Structure formats: C-alpha cells, structure tokens
Amino acid sequence: MNKQRVKKLQKTLQRRKLDAVLITEPHNRRYLSGYTAADHGIQETAGVLLIPKKGRPWLLTDSRFALQAEEEAQGFAVELYTKGIYALLKKLLPALNVRRLGFESHYFLHSSSAKLEDMAEKVKVELVPLLDLVERMRAIKTEEEIQLIKESVLLNEQVFQAVYKTLAPGMTEIEIALALEQSMQTMGAEGPSFETIVAFGSNAAKPHAVPTNRVLQDGEIVLIDMGLVLQGYCSDMTRTFVIGKAKKKFKQRLRIVRKAQLAGIKAIRAGAVCREVDKAARKVIADAGYGDFFGHSLGHGVGLAVHEAPGLGSRNRKKLQAGMIVTIEPGIYLPDWGGIRLENMAVVREDGCEVLNEDSTGLEL
C-alpha cells in the first residue's frame, strides 16, 4: 500500500464529507494498493477497494485472487466474498458506519450501478457519484514514478532499435508488429501498453492503423507507434522513416512534423495552458499548408495507463503542472500518400520540460 496516496485520498473524503469511497477502476486500484491483478473486462472484476475516511482500507475480492491480494496489497484488509461484492458491502458498510459512499461514476456499467443502488437503499447509504478523483492524483508524478517511466521509455527504445536493424523490403506489417511485441517481453517488459501500430505507405495515413499482411516495398514509408509496460508504467513512442532511399517530399514533410514537435516541446512548462501547447505545434503544420491533415490532439498524459490526464488538445483550458508527463505527437496524414507522426514523451517542469526519449530515428532536421 502507498500510505501517502491513501492518506491523501482520505483527506479528500473528509473534506467532501464522504464516509468512504469505492474504487473500481483497475489503474486506480493498483495506484492505491499495489494490487496488480487484471480485470477480464468491465463486467468482471479482480476486486474493488473500499477506502473509509479514516483507518485501514479494504480490498474486496474472491478466492481466485486471495494469495495475490494478501501478497501485494500490504496494509489493506483483504476480505473475500462468496456471494458477490454487493452482498459483502451490505454487511461491511453498516459495520463501518458508512452513510455517504462515493463511487467512480465513470467506471460503472448501468447494470452494476443498479445493483449498487439497490444495495445502498437497503442499508440506507447515500451514493455520491465521483469523477476522476484518483485520476487527478495520478496526473502528478513523483520523482520515483518519473524514473520508472523513463526506464520504460528507454527499454521501449531498445526494443525498437533491436527490430529496426532487421527491417527490410519483403517483411509484412504484422510480422514487424509481432517481432516488436515479442521482443518487449523477452527484453523484460510486462507486455505492450497498447496494440502496436505498424503501417506502410498509404496505410500510414490512418493514425490508428491496424497491421496487415501488406508487404514492405523499397523506399516506402514505415510508421511504427509502440509502447510497453515496465513495473506497471507505460511508454509510448512513434517513429516514421523510409527503408531505402527517401523521396524529397517525404523529407520535407518529416521536417515540418519535427519542427511542430519542437514547437510543442518549447511551449511546455508548468502553468502553460494545454490548448496553447497544442496550438504552438499545430501552427507550424498549418503554416506549411497541412493544417487540414492534422486532426488529432497534440498529446496525452502517460503513467499507469497509456492514455490519462492531461490532454494536450485544442479544447483543454486546464494548465499543466510540474510532474505531469505528456506525449508530443504531431502528424500529417494524406490519403493515398501516407502519414508521418513523431512522438516523444516529456516531464513538465517549472521552467520548461524534460524530454525522456534518447532515440533520434527520424528526428534529424
């Protein structure tokens, strides 16, 4: 258990006059308890946390996860349910004198919410829907977390370079994606942080392209977007390059995307408005005549989840804070030609930002 995180959350509960909170989102569960078991879907849970405003927190799970819960959730009272979570809560909440219970409204199926409401009504507990309570805590990384994420970033680069050296015409998108994901695990990662994207030529015009059996041709664009999980923390990197001789138009567009990325990096600092960072990078691409071909946001936060707060988008008026980690990933996507995206990760600092990546493939101006 991370005592400081739990205590910080308990202070928030006291401030909001809540007697306890139910944590169901898997990354939040791991962040607070250290319990790493994975859900098999939103309909099936490996356990939930019940954290009262004072005292020892609880991990509620079933017999499948009993040993793992005891080993990992140090400081938590582990309670097993045999008749389901809601039957156990029906007993626990009155025993803990819980009258106002917060729950993560953004991570509850309607059917689950109905069961929770039925249980709460029977024990006379008021339910209070909460949004991003723990996510706001997760957005600011400690120096220990930053170091773990940097290790994830550097291992991701090592995997990329190991496979990059083997690339040659005749290979397929699927073949390269499988090689990357296999290398992640053989080199020490828990696995990919998302499904690896490998796209050749015109396929690279799809920002979230799915690898196919398309065969790489000499001189063709290759876009690789990859990330891995190391000690629970994610990395995310995109590189675009050509195997063989690159054409002049590709080089020109690559330089534009790289200049946009550098403009975004330069705009990042504590206090900067997220949409202004997005605007700084987007202006470079727009001024070059490709504004209509950069449709997604400039970046997103990364931590225990590969996509988390903050978002570097044109509608986000929130300010960056020191300790946040974000991606900077501008792109140009042209149907029938292809796409270029370059993505690095950086830590927000008081006077600027610290880029975590060391790999320079495709980044030379």
C-alpha positions in Angstrom: 0.0 0.0 0.0 1.2 3.5 -0.8 0.3 5.1 2.6 0.8 8.6 1.4 -1.6 8.2 -1.5 -4.3 6.6 0.7 -3.9 9.3 3.3 -4.2 12.0 0.7 -7.4 10.4 -0.6 -8.8 10.1 2.9 -8.3 13.8 3.5 -10.2 14.5 0.3 -13.0 12.2 1.6 -13.1 14.1 4.8 -13.2 17.4 3.0 -16.1 16.3 0.9 -17.9 14.8 3.9 -17.8 11.3 2.5 -17.5 8.3 4.8 -15.9 6.1 2.3 -15.2 5.6 -1.4 -15.5 2.5 -3.7 -12.6 2.2 -6.2 -13.4 0.0 -9.2 -11.1 1.4 -12.0 -8.2 -1.0 -12.3 -5.3 1.5 -12.6 -6.7 3.4 -9.6 -6.9 0.2 -7.7 -3.2 -0.6 -8.5 -2.1 3.0 -7.8 -3.5 3.0 -4.3 -2.9 -0.6 -3.2 -0.1 -2.1 -5.3 -2.5 -4.9 -6.3 -1.7 -5.9 -9.9 -4.4 -8.4 -10.8 -6.1 -7.6 -14.1 -9.8 -7.5 -14.8 -11.0 -9.6 -17.7 -13.4 -6.8 -18.8 -15.6 -4.2 -17.2 -18.3 -6.9 -16.4 -15.8 -8.9 -14.4 -13.6 -7.5 -11.6 -10.5 -8.8 -9.9 -11.6 -6.8 -6.8 -12.6 -3.4 -5.5 -11.2 -1.1 -2.9 -13.3 0.2 -0.1 -11.5 3.1 1.5 -13.0 4.7 4.6 -12.3 8.3 5.5 -10.2 7.1 8.4 -8.5 3.8 9.3 -7.5 0.8 7.4 -8.6 0.4 3.8 -10.2 -2.8 2.4 -9.6 -4.9 -0.7 -12.7 -7.0 -1.6 -12.1 -9.9 -3.9 -12.8 -13.6 -4.4 -10.9 -16.8 -3.8 -9.1 -16.8 -7.2 -7.1 -13.8 -6.1 -6.7 -14.5 -2.4 -3.0 -15.2 -2.3 -2.1 -12.4 -4.7 -4.2 -9.9 -2.8 -2.5 -10.8 0.5 1.0 -10.6 -1.0 0.6 -7.3 -2.9 -2.0 -5.2 -1.1 0.1 -4.6 2.0 -1.7 -2.6 4.6 -5.1 -3.5 3.2 -7.6 -5.7 5.0 -8.4 -8.4 2.4 -11.9 -9.7 2.5 -13.2 -12.5 0.2 -16.8 -12.6 -1.0 -18.6 -15.8 -1.9 -22.0 -14.3 -2.8 -20.7 -11.3 -4.7 -19.4 -7.8 -3.9 -22.8 -6.2 -3.2 -23.7 -8.9 -0.6 -20.4 -8.2 1.2 -20.9 -4.5 1.0 -24.3 -4.9 2.5 -22.6 -6.2 5.6 -19.5 -4.0 5.6 -21.0 -0.6 5.1 -23.2 -0.6 8.3 -20.3 -2.2 10.3 -18.0 0.7 9.2 -20.8 3.3 9.9 -20.8 4.4 6.2 -23.6 6.7 5.5 -22.3 8.6 2.4 -20.4 6.4 -0.1 -18.6 7.8 -3.1 -18.2 5.7 -6.3 -16.4 6.1 -9.6 -19.3 7.0 -11.8 -17.1 6.9 -15.0 -16.3 3.3 -14.4 -19.6 1.7 -13.6 -21.9 -0.2 -16.0 -25.5 0.8 -15.8 -26.4 -2.7 -14.6 -23.8 -2.6 -11.9 -24.9 0.9 -10.8 -28.5 -0.5 -10.5 -27.2 -3.3 -8.2 -25.2 -0.8 -6.1 -28.3 1.5 -5.8 -30.4 -1.4 -4.7 -27.9 -2.5 -2.0 -27.4 1.1 -0.8 -31.1 1.6 -0.5 -31.4 -1.5 1.7 -28.7 -0.3 4.2 -29.7 3.4 3.9 -26.5 4.6 2.4 -26.4 7.7 0.2 -24.4 7.2 -3.0 -22.3 10.1 -4.3 -21.0 9.8 -7.9 -17.4 10.9 -8.3 -15.4 11.8 -11.4 -11.6 11.5 -11.8 -11.0 11.6 -8.1 -7.9 9.4 -8.2 -7.0 10.3 -11.8 -6.3 13.8 -10.7 -3.8 12.4 -8.1 -2.2 10.2 -10.7 -1.6 13.1 -13.1 1.2 14.5 -11.0 4.0 12.0 -10.9 6.6 11.7 -8.1 10.3 11.6 -9.0 10.2 7.9 -8.3 7.4 7.4 -10.8 9.2 9.6 -13.3 12.2 7.4 -13.0 10.1 4.3 -13.6 8.5 5.8 -16.6 11.9 6.9 -18.0 13.1 3.3 -17.7 10.0 2.2 -19.6 10.8 4.8 -22.3 14.4 3.7 -22.7 13.5 0.0 -22.8 10.9 0.8 -25.5 13.6 2.5 -27.5 16.0 -0.5 -27.1 13.2 -2.8 -28.4 12.6 -0.5 -31.3 16.3 -0.4 -32.2 16.7 -4.2 -32.0 13.8 -4.7 -34.5 14.6 -1.6 -36.6 18.0 -3.1 -37.5 16.3 -6.1 -39.0 13.8 -4.3 -41.2 14.0 -5.0 -44.9 11.7 -5.0 -48.0 9.5 -8.1 -48.1 8.5 -8.0 -44.5 4.8 -7.5 -43.5 3.3 -5.1 -41.1 2.0 -8.0 -39.0 5.5 -9.6 -39.0 7.1 -6.5 -37.6 4.4 -5.8 -35.0 4.8 -9.4 -33.7 8.6 -9.0 -33.6 8.3 -5.8 -31.6 5.8 -7.3 -29.1 7.8 -10.5 -28.7 11.0 -8.5 -28.1 9.2 -6.4 -25.5 8.6 -9.4 -23.3 12.0 -11.2 -24.0 13.7 -7.9 -23.0 11.9 -7.6 -19.7 8.6 -5.8 -20.3 5.3 -6.9 -18.9 3.9 -6.5 -22.4 2.8 -3.8 -24.8 1.0 -0.8 -23.4 -1.4 -0.8 -26.4 -1.7 -2.8 -29.6 1.4 -2.0 -31.7 0.8 0.0 -34.9 2.9 -0.7 -37.9 1.8 0.9 -41.2 3.4 1.1 -44.6 2.8 3.6 -47.3 -0.8 4.8 -47.7 -1.7 2.8 -44.6 0.2 5.3 -42.5 -2.5 7.9 -43.3 -4.6 6.1 -40.7 -3.5 7.4 -37.3 -4.6 4.1 -35.6 -3.8 1.7 -38.4 -4.1 -2.0 -37.7 -1.2 -4.1 -39.0 -2.0 -6.1 -42.1 -0.2 -8.6 -44.4 0.9 -5.7 -46.6 4.5 -6.3 -47.8 7.1 -3.5 -47.4 8.5 -2.1 -50.6 11.8 -0.5 -51.1 11.6 3.3 -50.5 8.2 3.0 -48.7 7.1 4.9 -45.6 7.1 3.0 -42.4 5.2 4.3 -39.3 5.7 2.5 -36.0 3.8 3.5 -32.9 4.7 1.3 -29.9 4.8 1.3 -26.2 5.4 -1.2 -23.4 4.7 -1.7 -19.7 7.6 -1.9 -17.2 7.0 -2.2 -13.5 3.4 -1.1 -14.1 4.3 2.1 -16.0 3.7 2.8 -19.7 5.8 4.2 -22.5 4.6 5.5 -25.9 6.7 6.4 -29.0 6.2 6.9 -32.7 8.8 6.9 -35.4 8.3 7.4 -39.2 11.1 6.6 -41.6 11.8 5.0 -45.0 13.6 1.8 -45.7 15.8 2.6 -48.7 16.0 6.0 -50.3 13.5 8.6 -49.1 11.9 10.9 -51.6 12.3 14.7 -51.4 8.6 15.2 -50.5 8.8 12.7 -47.5 11.9 14.6 -46.2 10.1 17.9 -46.5 7.0 16.7 -44.6 9.1 15.0 -42.0 10.9 18.2 -41.2 7.6 20.0 -40.8 6.4 17.5 -38.3 9.6 17.6 -36.4 9.5 21.4 -36.3 6.0 21.2 -35.0 7.1 18.7 -32.3 9.9 21.0 -31.2 7.5 24.0 -31.1 5.2 21.9 -28.8 8.1 20.9 -26.6 9.2 24.5 -26.3 5.7 25.6 -25.2 5.6 23.0 -22.3 6.1 24.3 -18.8 4.2 24.5 -15.5 1.4 27.0 -15.9 1.1 26.6 -19.7 -2.5 26.1 -20.9 -2.9 22.7 -22.6 -4.6 24.1 -25.6 -1.9 26.7 -26.1 0.7 24.0 -26.3 -1.4 22.2 -28.9 -1.8 25.5 -30.8 2.0 26.1 -30.9 2.7 22.8 -32.7 -0.5 23.0 -34.8 0.5 26.4 -36.1 3.7 25.1 -37.7 1.8 22.4 -39.6 -1.0 24.9 -40.6 1.6 27.5 -41.8 3.1 24.8 -44.0 -0.2 24.2 -45.6 -1.1 20.9 -43.9 -3.5 22.2 -41.2 -6.4 20.1 -42.5 -4.3 17.0 -42.3 -3.6 17.0 -38.6 -6.8 16.1 -36.9 -5.9 14.6 -33.5 -4.7 16.3 -30.4 -1.0 17.0 -29.9 -0.7 14.6 -26.9 -1.9 13.0 -23.8 -0.7 12.0 -20.3 1.0 8.7 -19.7 1.5 6.8 -16.4 0.0 3.5 -15.2 -2.4 3.9 -18.2 -1.0 4.8 -21.6 -3.8 7.4 -22.0 -4.5 9.5 -19.0 -4.7 13.2 -17.9 -3.7 15.7 -19.0 -4.8 16.0 -22.6 -2.9 18.4 -24.9 -5.9 19.3 -27.1 -7.4 22.4 -28.7 -10.4 22.4 -26.2 -8.5 21.8 -23.0 -8.2 25.1 -21.0 -6.5 23.5 -18.0 -3.0 24.3 -17.0 0.0 22.0 -16.9 1.6 21.3 -13.5 5.1 20.2 -12.7 5.4 16.5 -12.6 2.9 15.7 -15.3 4.1 13.5 -18.1 2.8 14.1 -21.7 3.4 12.9 -25.2 4.1 15.3 -28.0 3.0 13.7 -31.2 2.1 16.0 -34.2 1.3 14.4 -37.5 0.4 14.9 -41.1 -1.9 12.3 -42.8 -2.6 12.4 -46.5 -4.9 9.8 -48.0 -3.4 7.8 -50.9 0.1 9.0 -49.9 0.7 8.1 -46.3 1.3 9.7 -42.9 4.1 11.0 -40.7 3.9 11.1 -36.9 6.7 11.7 -34.4 6.1 11.1 -30.8 8.2 11.7 -27.7 7.4 11.8 -24.0 8.3 14.7 -21.7 8.1 15.6 -18.0 6.6 19.1 -17.2 9.0 21.1 -15.1 8.6 24.6 -13.6 10.8 26.3 -16.3 10.1 24.0 -19.2 10.1 20.3 -19.8 12.5 17.3 -19.8 12.3 15.1 -22.8 12.6 11.4 -21.7 13.5 10.0 -25.1 17.0 9.4 -26.4 16.3 7.7 -29.7 16.7 10.1 -32.6 15.4 7.9 -35.5 13.6 10.2 -37.9 14.2 13.3 -35.7 17.1 14.8 -37.5 16.2 18.1 -39.3 
